[in-house]
Amino acid sequence: METIKLKINKRTSYGKALLELIKIGIDEKKGVEIVDENEPNSATIKAIEDVEKGKTFKVKNSKDLFKELGI
């Protein structure tokens, strides 16, 4: 078995149609499955890495949070 990875934008009409076509094919033939992998974007990956490295801060209230964020 070979794994083929496709990125399909489920929000577009073409993406919806393609996904539906694949689902119809899956219903008729066995040996094919859809694996939904939600990959985080680069900003999310950086945020996760920062948390893992301990680059976080604690605040007492929302006022302190806004001050820390520079808002």
N, C-alpha and C positions, 0 to 999 in steps of 0.2 A: 504494500500500500504506500502511496506517495501522498504527502501533505502539500497542499497548495493554499497559500494565504492570499486572500483578496481583501482589499479595503473597499467597502461599499458604503456610500453615503445614504443612509436610510431616509434622509429628509428630502431627497430629490425624487422626482417621478421616475427617472431612469433607474436609480438605485432601488426604489421600491419594486419596480417591474422585474429587475434582474434577480433580486432576492426571492420574489414570488416564483419566478421561473425555476430557480434552484430548488425551492421547496417542493414544487410539483415534481421535479425530477427525483428528489429524495423519496417522495411517496411511492413512486413507481419502481425504483431500483433500490436495492439494499447495498450497503457498503459505502454510503456517502453520509456524512453528518456535518452539521453546521456547528462550529465552535465559536461562540461569541467571546472574543478577547477585547476587553476594554483597556486600551493602553493609555496611561497617563501622559499628558503633554509635558514639555520641558520645564515649565514653571512648577508643575506639581511634583515632578521628579526632584527638582532642586529643593522644594519645601520639605519633602520627605528626607532627603539627605541632610538638610540643616537640622531637622528634629533628631535624627539619628546621631548627629555630631554634638548635640546638646546646645545648638545655637538657638535657644529660646529665651523668653523673658516672662516674668510674672508681673502682674499689675494688680492693684487693689480694687480699682473700679474703672468704669468706662472713661472717666476723665483722664486717669493715668494711662489708659490704653491709647487714647487719642494723642496724648502728649508723646508717648513712646513712638507712635507711628508718624508723628509730625503733621497731624491733621488739626 
